[in-house]
Amino acid sequence: MVKLRLKRCGRKQRAVYRIVAIDVRSRREGRDLRKVGFYDPIKNQIDLNVTAILYFLEKGAQPTETVQNILKKAEIFKELHFNQTKSN
């Protein structure tokens, strides 16, 4: 099973996170399938690869709670719903 989750980067007390698609059995710093975004909680910056995120969500990837909140803030789920109704 694939999950969209955060991967910690940066230095001490200045954490930044990559949003990655990763196998559930991998550890937090494990090898990811693909990098799909970037999140900096200090500067409150979010950079997302929307096409890659939509691809993994359509294939059944499950976002973690934190990543789901980030995606809701960026309104990714509205685009996912629009793409699904468009294809049907």
N, C-alpha and C positions, 0 to 999 in steps of 0.2 A: 504494500500500500504506500502511496506517495502522499506526503504532507507538504504544505507550504508553511514554513516556519522561519524564525529568526536565527541568524548565525552571527555570533558576537565577534566584532573586530575592534580595532582601535587600541588605545593604551589604557593604563589604570586611571580610573575616575573620569575617563573621556570615552565611554563606550559608544560605538556606532554599530549598526546592525545591517547585514545583508538579508534580504528576503530571498530564500532559496527553496527550490523544489528538491526534496530529499526523501530517501527511503526511511520508513518509520524505524527500522532497526538500527539506523546509524546514530551515532552520538551527535551532540550539538555541533562540535567542530569537525564532524566527519565529512566524507566526500559527498558533495552535492551533485544532483543531476543537472541543474541549471540555475544560474543566478537570475532572478526575475525582478529584483528591486533593491532599494536602499532606503534606510530609515535612520535619521539622526535625531534622537529625542532632545538633545540639548538645543540645537538650532531649530528644531521642529520642521525638518526638511524631509520630504518624501519624494522619491523618484521611482516610478514603476514602469516596467515593460508590460503594457496592458495586453498586447497580443499573446505573449508567453503565459501570462497569468490566466487569461481566458482559455487558452489551450489546455493547461493543466486542470483547470476547474471543470471543463467539459469532459475530460478524460476520467474524472472522479477523484481528483486530489482533494484532500480535506485541509482547510486552513486551520491553524491553531487559533485560540481565542484572541490573542493579541494581533495576529496578522488579519484576522477577520475584522477587527475593529478598524485597522488601518485601511483595509479595502472598502469598508462601508463609508469611511470618511472621504475616500476618493471616488465613491459611487461606481465601483467596478461591478457590483451585483446588478445594477440597472442595465449595464451594457450586456451582461451575461444573459439576463432575461430577454432583452431585445434580440440578441443573436439567436436564442432558442426559439422564439416565436417567429422570427424571420425564416428560419430553416424549415419549420413545420408547415 
